[in-house]
Amino acid sequence: MKFEELLEKVRKAAGKADVSDKDFLAVQVNITGNEGGVFYVEVKDHKVTVEPYEYNDRNCAVTMSMENFNKLLDGKLDPVLAFTLGKLKVDGDTGKALEFSKLIR
């Protein structure tokens, strides 16, 4: 899967998410590997934005391989297990990273 395809997949998942109870969440996602890249997911004013840029004022940054992030999106990889096994790294607020994983699943 190419990075652009992953970005579109995240946009679709985020577009279906219920964010009516979320005021603000900003997570940068770093995808490692040859097809990797950086994007962010922001929830602000009960709307979700997904853009292929770094986000400086983020709650946290999540780093994963393309394969593992796809598994997370598809519900085939538990985020807590991925974190425990070192397949998911979090820089910043781990609680916000967990909120993010629920948002995109």
N, C-alpha and C positions, 0 to 999 in steps of 0.2 A: 504494500500500500504506500502510496506517495503522501507526502506531508499535506498537500492541498486536499486530498481525499479525506484524510483524517480530520482536518479542520472542518470540512463540510459535515462529516459525521457528528462531530462535537456540536456544531451549530444546530443540527437537527435534534439531537438529544436535549440540548439546552432549551430549544424552542418549545419542547413539550413539558418542560419542568414547571412545577407549581412554585412560584417565587412570591406568592402573595404575602407570606409571613416573613420574608427576608428584606431587610432594609439595605444592607451593604455587604458585599463579599467580593473580594478581588484576589484571584489566584492566577499566578503565572505557571504555565506548564512548559517544562523543558523536555523535549523528546530527544533521546540520544540515538546515535547510530548514523549510518549513511543517509537515510531518508529523514533524519531528524530536523528539528526546528524549534521555534519558540512561539507560543501564543498565550493570550490571557483570556480568562472568563471573568466578567464583572457583572454583578447583580447590583443595580442601583435604581432606586425609585420603582422597585418591583418589575424591572425589565432586565433581560439578559443580553449582554453583548459579548461576542467572541471575535477577537481580532488577532492577526499574526504579528504582534509586537510585544516587546518587553513591557512590564508594568512596574514602575518604580515604587509606588505607594501601595503595594500589595499586602494582603494579610499573610500570605505564604507563597512559596514556590514549591512545585512538585516536579520531581525528576524521575522519568521512567523510560524504558525502551519502547519503541513503537509497538512491538508485539505485546508486551505486558499492558500498555495503555489500552490497546484494542480489547484485550481480555477484560480489563476493568470496565470499559464501556459496554461490553456485551454481557456483563454480569457473570463472567466465568472466572473472575479473580476477585477475591474479597480484599478490600483495601487494607484492612487491619493485618491480615495474613501477609499481604504483599509488603507492607511496612516492616513487619516482624522478620520476614525472610530477606530484607534488603533489596527487594525488587522495586520498591517505591521509596524515594528519599524526600523528606520534607524539610524545607528551610523556613522557619517561622512558626506560626500558630498551627499545631497539629489538629486542634479542634476544628479550625476553619477548613483544613484539608479534608477532614472527614465530612463536613457539611458539603464541600464541593463534590466529593465522590457520590454522595446521595443525590445531589442535584443532577448529575449527568447520567445516572443509571436509570 
